[in-house]
Amino acid sequence: MKKSSVSNGNFFSSSLEYMIALFLIIGSSSIYSLIYPTNYIYIALICMLSFSVIISILTIGVTAKELTDLIIKVITVTILIGIYCLHTLSAYPEFNMRTYLLLLLVFDLLVLELGIKNYRERSLTGGIIERFYRLTVILATISVCCWILVSIVKVLPVTGYTGYFWGGDRLVGNFLKIYFESQDYNFMGIVISRNSGIFPEAPMYAFVLIIASAYGYFIRGDRDRNIVCLVITMFSTLSMTAIIMAIFIGLCYFMKKFKGGYQAVLGTVVVPIMFVGFGYLLAQLLSFKSSNDTLSTSLRLDDIKAGYLLWKVHPYLGAGMDNLAALQQYMSAERLYTYMGVNQAWYSLGWSAILAYGGLYLTLIYSYPLLRSIVLGIKYRNSIWIFSFVIILSLFILIVYGSPLFIFTLAYLWINSNKETLQRT
């Protein structure tokens, strides 16, 4: 009877983890989060995480000391972010505090959930991140198939249209609402759809794919069809960030392939050639990107300038979270208009936005789990440091600091970056 109860508890816990992982993806600027109120997604995450924490306590168990340590971590983060929220509210009264408080509660519950399991399992794999990885592989498979059949060869028609607001009002075709033709790209004079999956832009989808592929390759150690599927999908997004990540994984794979014996000799010839080849390909892609997407390139350069100038005015606590009005004061005048129905006066760079909105205070809070995992990963020779390094690089281009998936990643790195876990895995 006891064995049956434990089995049922494990099944329910696993099902909850899949649901949590799914909502982490959906809540990270997917089209569904634009159609339905984001706060509802966060509330659903809070409810599921609360149940999952209770189940973990009942089935796995936690000592009073362990629970106290986790609660201290939660209280510390809550106070630090609470101070920043109060500053933001005073500097920017239009700040949507309710949404960020819900996101803070999601983070707190993630710390409890991941922490309880880390004390017992001391593993970098399994749990929510494993469910996220498997769901992302499924999502990637579906999106690539739909992208080829619906958008490229067009043997399948769109089954409907979806309207949402993303920089402006948009109406895009969808296939059974599991794939959306939300973004086009001019490739050598030919307009093709980018594979953006269930997201309004390919870069948003790219972040999900990057997290999944970095986890699968560097932490989980996958070298099978799952990684191949993710790499192909990253190329199909036509997102430079995703393509660079796909090339990076390819380089890592071949460098490890040529190791030892005659392969080492062969590797001394082949690997340098591959580096030159990949470098040339990357340079061509960057050149093509700049010449064919001058608007996007100029906007990012202007973002860097605007973010730096705003940070100089508010160096310590920043101008307040999402205070776009303050940033727009430092943007080029040409951006304060609508181009093809889309407002260009938005912001697109992660670290620059964190620095401008949150100053050194919030930047240090965001950086701590990432830098800690890099330092300890290198110290204990654990590839988690590469995973963290990839995320840091992604944030220079992608603005995902407020997404549930990024918040989860910070909690995952913070909880798992300890001697016991990193030496064991």
Secondary structure, 3 states (H helix, E strand, C coil): CHHHHHHHHHHHHHHHHHHHHHHHHHCCCCHHHHHCCHHHHHHHHHHHHHHHHHHHHHHCCCCHHHHHHHHHHHHHHHHHHHHHHHHHHHHCCCCCHHHHHHHHHHHHHHHHHHHHHHHHHCCCCCHHHHHHHHHHHHHHHHHHHHHHHHHHCCCCCCCEEEEEECCCEEEEEEECCCEEECCEEEECCEEEECCCCCCCCHHHHHHHHHHHHHHHHHHCCCCCHHHHHHHHHHHHCCCHHHHHHHHHHHHHHHHHHCCCHHHHHHHHHHHHHHHHHHHHHHHHHHHHHHHHCHHHHHHHHHHHHHHHHHHHHCCCCCCCCCCHHHHHCCCCHHHCCEECCEECCCCCCHHHHHHHHHHHHHHHHHHHHHHHHHHHHHHCCCCHHHHHHHHHHHHCCCCCCCCHHHHHHHHHHHHHCCHHHHHHC
